[in-house]
Amino acid sequence: MKTGKTLAALAVGLLTLSACGGSGSSSSAKELRLWHYETPDSAMGVAWNQAIKEFEQTHPGVKVKFEEKDFEQIQKTAPMVLNSKDAPDILEYNKGNATTGLLAKQGLLTDLSSEAVKRGWDKQLSPNVAETAKYDAKGVMGGDKWYGVPNYAEYLQVFYNKKLFAKYGVKVPTTFDELVAAMDTFVKNGVTPLANGGAEYPAQQYLYQLALSRADRPWVDRFERYTGKVDFHDPAWTYAATTFADWVRKGYIAKSTVSTKAEAAGTAFMSGKNPMFFSGSWWYGRFEKEIKNFDWDTFLWPGTRMTLGSSGNLWVVPKGSSNKQLAYDFIAITMKKDIQNLLANNGGVPVDADPAGVTDPKNKKLIENYRTLVSNDGLGFYPDWPAPGYYDVLVAGTQKLMNGTSSPAQVLDSFAKPYDENLSNVGH
């Protein structure tokens, strides 16, 4: 997901081209505009900066100049911007029905299907990763046409503070019951087990993970891809909402974090306040760089085959791009082994890394856990994907569960109404 993250930097590159090696373009001056919103020191930022250098080397005369933009601004204005002369030639955009799917349905994105086959991207990506790149005519994920290409992946895991685990004699849980017992131990010692943010994430992701622990692939497909009727009062959703509310009452999650944002949840874990933080692999590189006062490690959510995760965001090419071949060339470079391994060695999750090229033991584990999820068909996607504005719906619902102002049944009703309204809008 990177769903809901407030990300800092968005780069717009103006590339002046005199001769385009490998692009199939003429030598006339051209302008390639590239947008992405990763911070320079993130795994993606590091890898893509290198990709830009390689692009320049293989396309003589190209110079990259960055212009910063805001992630939230792009998310909210993309349909308008991409339908104007200000549209970039290539950009990173969030995957899912409510984002890339919506733009594809509106005719604002280029169909990349022939390029995906020609350049072998369809072979590099596992089926449940490629699913997020393909959409049907209604903008529903898992369709027949490629409207984006991810070059990294992401998934949620439990980051844990080894120092606090040792202090209170807690072992790394391998079953769900052991996870609950570990949280009970921390609470008895006056420690809130789980770092949390109720105003963004991970509150809604805790809830969705609890649902996934009682779900299977057909359940996910019904919810995410509209393959069948969704019952928001089924055993999985009911268990999730009830258990989440119970965890707040038991002190596993602090009620005071109802207005906390994701950044504060992450920094609370980094400061040693909470022994566990269930969140995305996008935090991995930052934790490696910034946590100095304790050792930490990760484990997959115990007792479940499925967890939140998917491809990373997508490279998409606006329909109005005047330099599409150059855009395809840039995507191809980000899919190369050297860029994939650079992602891995900076704490990212590449879609096609060579394990022999990954040097750090923690980074190897990060990739191994991802491969375990992929091999088990265990990527459960993210709960806010199905409908535009659904992220805010989920935030509001989980906040009501935390405050106790609505019952689990009432919150599930609040999830159902906008979901069902969206179904009618997309013709399902």
C-alpha positions in Angstrom: 0.0 0.0 0.0 1.8 1.9 0.0 -1.6 3.0 0.7 -2.1 6.1 2.6 1.5 7.0 3.2 2.4 10.6 3.2 5.5 10.5 1.1 7.8 13.4 0.7 9.3 14.0 -2.7 7.9 13.8 -6.2 10.4 14.3 -9.0 9.7 15.8 -12.3 12.5 15.5 -14.8 12.8 17.5 -17.9 15.1 15.6 -20.2 16.5 17.3 -23.3 17.3 14.8 -25.9 19.6 15.1 -28.9 20.1 11.4 -29.7 18.2 8.6 -28.1 20.1 5.4 -28.0 17.7 2.5 -27.8 14.6 4.6 -27.8 13.7 4.5 -31.4 13.2 8.3 -31.4 14.6 10.8 -33.8 17.3 13.3 -32.9 15.1 16.3 -32.5 15.0 17.9 -29.1 12.5 16.3 -26.8 11.3 16.6 -23.2 10.6 13.6 -21.0 8.9 14.4 -17.8 9.3 11.9 -15.0 7.4 11.9 -11.7 7.9 9.8 -8.6 7.3 10.5 -5.0 10.0 8.5 -3.1 12.4 10.1 -0.7 16.0 10.2 -2.0 17.3 8.0 0.8 14.6 5.3 0.5 15.4 2.0 -1.3 13.3 3.1 -4.3 14.8 6.6 -4.3 18.4 5.2 -4.3 17.6 2.6 -7.0 15.7 5.0 -9.3 18.4 7.7 -9.0 20.8 5.0 -10.3 18.3 4.1 -13.0 18.2 7.7 -14.1 22.0 7.7 -14.4 21.9 4.5 -16.5 19.2 6.0 -18.6 21.3 9.1 -19.3 24.3 6.9 -20.2 22.3 4.9 -22.8 20.5 8.0 -24.1 23.3 10.5 -24.8 22.5 14.2 -24.1 19.8 13.5 -21.6 19.8 15.6 -18.5 17.5 15.2 -15.5 16.2 18.1 -13.6 13.9 17.6 -10.6 10.9 19.6 -9.5 9.4 18.6 -6.1 5.6 17.9 -5.8 3.4 16.6 -3.0 2.1 13.0 -3.0 -1.4 13.9 -1.7 -1.7 16.6 -4.3 -1.0 14.2 -7.1 -3.4 11.6 -5.7 -6.2 14.1 -5.6 -5.6 15.9 -8.9 -4.2 13.1 -11.1 -7.4 12.8 -13.3 -7.3 16.5 -14.0 -3.6 16.8 -14.4 -3.2 13.8 -16.7 -5.9 15.2 -19.0 -4.0 18.5 -19.5 -0.8 19.7 -21.1 0.9 19.5 -17.7 0.8 15.7 -17.7 4.2 14.0 -17.3 5.5 11.3 -19.7 5.8 8.7 -17.0 5.0 8.6 -13.3 4.7 6.4 -10.3 1.1 6.0 -9.3 -0.7 4.0 -6.7 -2.2 0.6 -7.8 -5.7 -0.5 -7.3 -9.3 0.0 -8.6 -9.7 3.5 -7.0 -6.4 4.8 -8.4 -4.7 3.3 -11.5 -7.9 1.4 -12.4 -9.9 4.6 -12.3 -7.4 6.4 -14.6 -7.4 3.5 -17.0 -11.2 3.5 -17.1 -11.2 7.2 -17.8 -8.8 6.6 -20.8 -6.0 8.6 -19.3 -3.3 5.8 -19.3 -1.5 4.0 -22.1 -2.1 0.3 -22.6 1.3 -1.3 -22.0 0.3 -4.9 -22.9 2.4 -5.2 -26.0 5.5 -3.7 -24.3 5.0 -6.0 -21.3 5.2 -9.0 -23.6 8.0 -7.5 -25.9 10.2 -6.6 -23.0 9.5 -9.7 -20.8 7.9 -7.9 -17.9 5.0 -10.4 -18.0 7.5 -13.2 -17.3 9.4 -11.3 -14.5 6.3 -10.8 -12.4 4.5 -13.5 -10.5 0.8 -13.8 -11.3 -0.5 -12.3 -8.0 2.0 -9.4 -8.4 1.1 -8.8 -12.0 -2.6 -8.7 -11.0 -2.1 -5.2 -9.6 -0.8 -4.0 -13.0 -3.7 -5.3 -15.1 -7.2 -3.8 -15.4 -10.3 -4.4 -17.4 -12.5 -1.9 -19.3 -14.3 -1.0 -16.0 -11.0 -0.3 -14.2 -11.1 -3.4 -12.1 -7.8 -5.0 -11.1 -6.8 -8.3 -12.5 -8.1 -7.6 -16.0 -6.7 -8.3 -19.4 -4.6 -5.2 -20.2 -1.4 -3.9 -18.6 -1.8 -0.2 -17.5 1.3 -0.2 -15.2 4.5 -2.0 -14.3 5.8 -2.4 -10.7 9.5 -2.8 -10.2 9.3 -3.4 -6.5 6.9 -5.1 -4.1 5.8 -4.6 -0.5 4.1 -6.5 2.3 3.4 -6.0 6.0 5.3 -7.8 8.8 5.8 -7.3 12.5 8.9 -5.3 13.4 9.9 -6.1 16.9 12.3 -4.7 19.5 14.7 -7.5 20.6 15.8 -5.5 23.6 12.2 -5.3 25.0 11.4 -8.9 24.1 14.5 -10.0 26.1 13.8 -7.6 29.0 10.3 -9.1 29.6 11.2 -12.7 28.6 9.0 -12.7 25.5 9.8 -15.2 22.7 9.1 -14.5 19.1 5.6 -15.8 18.5 5.1 -18.5 15.9 1.4 -18.9 16.5 -1.5 -16.5 16.9 -2.0 -17.7 20.5 1.7 -17.0 21.3 1.2 -13.5 19.8 -1.7 -12.8 22.2 0.3 -14.2 25.1 3.2 -12.0 24.3 0.9 -8.9 24.2 -0.6 -10.0 27.6 2.9 -10.1 29.1 3.8 -6.6 27.9 0.5 -5.2 29.1 1.0 -6.7 32.6 4.3 -4.9 32.7 2.8 -1.5 31.7 4.0 -1.6 28.1 1.6 -1.0 25.2 2.6 -3.8 22.8 1.6 -2.4 19.4 2.6 0.9 17.9 -0.4 2.4 16.1 -1.8 5.3 14.1 -5.5 5.7 14.1 -5.6 8.8 11.8 -4.0 7.1 8.8 -2.6 3.6 9.3 -1.8 1.0 10.7 -5.1 0.9 12.6 -7.2 -0.2 9.6 -4.4 -2.6 8.6 -4.5 -4.3 11.9 -8.2 -4.8 11.4 -7.8 -6.1 7.8 -5.0 -8.5 8.9 -7.4 -9.9 11.5 -9.9 -10.4 8.7 -7.3 -12.0 6.4 -6.5 -14.5 9.1 -10.0 -15.9 8.6 -10.0 -15.5 4.8 -8.8 -17.2 1.6 -8.1 -16.1 -2.0 -11.8 -16.2 -3.1 -12.7 -14.0 -0.2 -10.0 -11.5 -1.2 -11.1 -11.6 -4.9 -14.7 -10.9 -4.0 -13.7 -7.9 -2.0 -11.0 -6.5 -4.2 -12.1 -7.6 -7.6 -15.9 -7.8 -7.3 -15.9 -11.5 -8.3 -18.9 -12.2 -6.0 -21.1 -10.6 -3.3 -19.3 -9.3 -0.2 -20.9 -9.8 3.2 -19.4 -7.3 5.6 -21.0 -9.3 8.5 -19.5 -12.6 7.5 -17.2 -14.5 10.0 -14.0 -12.8 8.8 -15.2 -9.2 9.0 -17.1 -9.7 12.2 -14.1 -11.4 13.9 -11.8 -8.6 12.7 -14.0 -5.7 14.0 -14.8 -7.4 17.2 -11.2 -8.4 17.9 -9.8 -5.0 17.0 -12.2 -3.3 19.5 -11.3 -5.9 22.1 -7.6 -5.3 21.6 -8.1 -1.6 22.3 -10.0 -2.4 25.5 -7.2 -4.8 26.6 -4.5 -2.2 26.0 -2.8 -4.0 23.2 -3.4 -0.8 21.2 -3.4 2.5 23.0 -6.8 4.3 22.7 -4.8 7.6 22.8 -3.4 6.8 19.3 -6.8 7.4 17.7 -5.6 10.7 16.2 -2.0 9.5 15.7 -0.6 9.5 12.1 1.6 6.8 10.6 4.8 8.8 11.0 4.3 9.1 14.7 3.5 5.3 15.0 6.8 4.5 13.2 8.8 6.9 15.3 7.2 5.5 18.5 8.6 2.2 17.6 12.0 3.7 16.6 12.2 5.4 20.0 11.7 2.1 21.9 8.2 3.0 23.2 6.4 0.0 21.7 7.9 -3.5 21.3 6.0 -4.2 18.1 4.9 -2.4 15.0 2.9 -4.1 12.3 3.6 -2.2 9.1 5.0 -2.2 5.6 8.4 -3.2 4.2 8.7 0.5 3.1 9.9 1.2 6.7 12.7 -1.3 6.5 15.4 0.8 5.0 14.6 3.7 7.3 14.8 1.5 10.4 18.1 0.1 9.3 19.5 3.7 9.0 17.9 5.4 12.0 17.5 2.8 14.9 20.6 3.0 16.9 19.7 2.2 20.5 18.3 -1.4 20.2 18.5 -4.4 17.9 15.3 -5.2 15.9 14.1 -7.9 13.6 10.9 -9.0 11.9 8.4 -11.9 11.7 5.4 -12.5 9.5 2.0 -12.3 11.2 1.7 -15.7 12.8 -1.1 -18.2 12.3 -2.2 -17.0 8.9 -1.3 -17.8 5.3 -2.3 -14.4 4.0 -1.2 -10.9 4.9 -1.4 -7.4 3.5 0.9 -6.9 0.5 1.1 -6.6 -3.2 3.3 -5.1 -5.9 4.7 -1.7 -5.1 3.3 1.3 -6.9 3.2 1.3 -10.7 5.1 3.0 -13.4 2.3 4.3 -15.6 2.5 6.2 -18.9 -0.2 8.8 -19.5 -2.2 8.5 -22.7 -1.0 12.0 -23.8 2.7 11.3 -23.3 4.7 12.4 -26.3 7.8 10.3 -25.4 6.3 6.9 -24.8 9.3 4.9 -26.1 11.6 6.7 -23.7 9.2 6.0 -20.9 9.3 2.3 -21.8 13.1 2.4 -21.8 13.2 3.9 -18.3 10.8 1.2 -17.0 13.0 -1.4 -18.5 16.1 -0.1 -16.7 14.3 -0.2 -13.4 13.6 -3.9 -14.0 17.3 -4.8 -14.7 19.1 -7.1 -12.2 21.6 -4.4 -11.0 18.7 -2.0 -10.2 16.7 -4.8 -8.6 19.7 -5.8 -6.4 20.3 -2.2 -5.5 16.8 -2.0 -4.2 17.3 -5.1 -2.2 20.6 -4.0 -0.6 18.9 -0.7 0.5 16.1 -2.4 2.3 13.6 -2.7 -0.6 11.7 -5.7 -1.9 12.5 -6.1 -5.6 10.2 -8.1 -7.9 13.1 -9.9 -9.5 16.3 -9.7 -7.5 19.2 -12.2 -7.7 19.5 -13.6 -4.1 23.2 -14.0 -4.7 23.5 -10.3 -5.2 21.9 -9.4 -1.8 24.6 -9.0 0.9 22.8 -8.0 4.1 21.3 -10.9 6.2 18.3 -8.8 7.2 17.7 -7.8 3.6 17.9 -11.5 2.6 15.2 -12.3 5.2 13.1 -9.5 3.9 13.2 -11.0 0.4 12.8 -14.6 1.7 9.6 -13.7 3.6 8.2 -12.0 0.5 8.9 -15.1 -1.6 7.2 -17.2 1.1 4.1 -15.1 0.7 4.2 -15.1 -3.1 4.7 -18.9 -3.2 1.7 -19.4 -0.9 -0.5 -17.0 -2.9 -0.5 -15.0 0.3 -0.6 -11.4 -0.8 -3.9 -10.1 0.4 -3.7 -6.6 -1.1 -5.0 -3.6 0.9 -8.4 -2.8 2.3 -8.8 0.7 0.8 -8.4 -0.3 -2.9 -11.9 -1.2 -3.9 -13.5 2.2 -4.0 -12.5 5.9 -4.4 -12.3 7.5 -1.0 -12.5 4.2 0.8 -9.3 4.9 2.7 -11.1 7.7 4.6 -14.1 5.4 5.3 -11.8 2.8 6.9 -10.0 5.4 9.0 -13.3 6.8 10.3 -14.5 3.3 11.1 -11.5 2.1 13.0 -11.4 5.4 14.9 -15.0 4.7 16.0 -14.0 1.3 17.2 -11.1 2.8 19.1 -13.3 5.4 20.8 -16.1 3.0 21.4 -18.6 5.4 19.7 -19.9 2.7 17.3 -20.3 -1.0 17.7 -18.4 -3.5 15.4 -21.7 -4.2 13.6 -22.3 -0.4 13.0 -18.8 0.1 11.7 -19.1 -2.8 9.3 -22.3 -1.2 8.0 -20.4 2.0 7.4 -17.9 -0.1 5.4 -20.6 -1.7 3.3 -22.6 1.4 2.2 -19.9 3.2 0.1 -18.6 -0.2 -1.1 -22.0 -1.1 -2.5 -22.5 2.4 -4.0 -19.2 2.0 -5.8 -20.3 -1.4 -7.2 -23.3 0.2 -8.8 -21.0 2.9 -10.3 -18.7 0.4 -12.0 -21.6 -1.7 -13.2 -21.3 -4.7 -10.9 
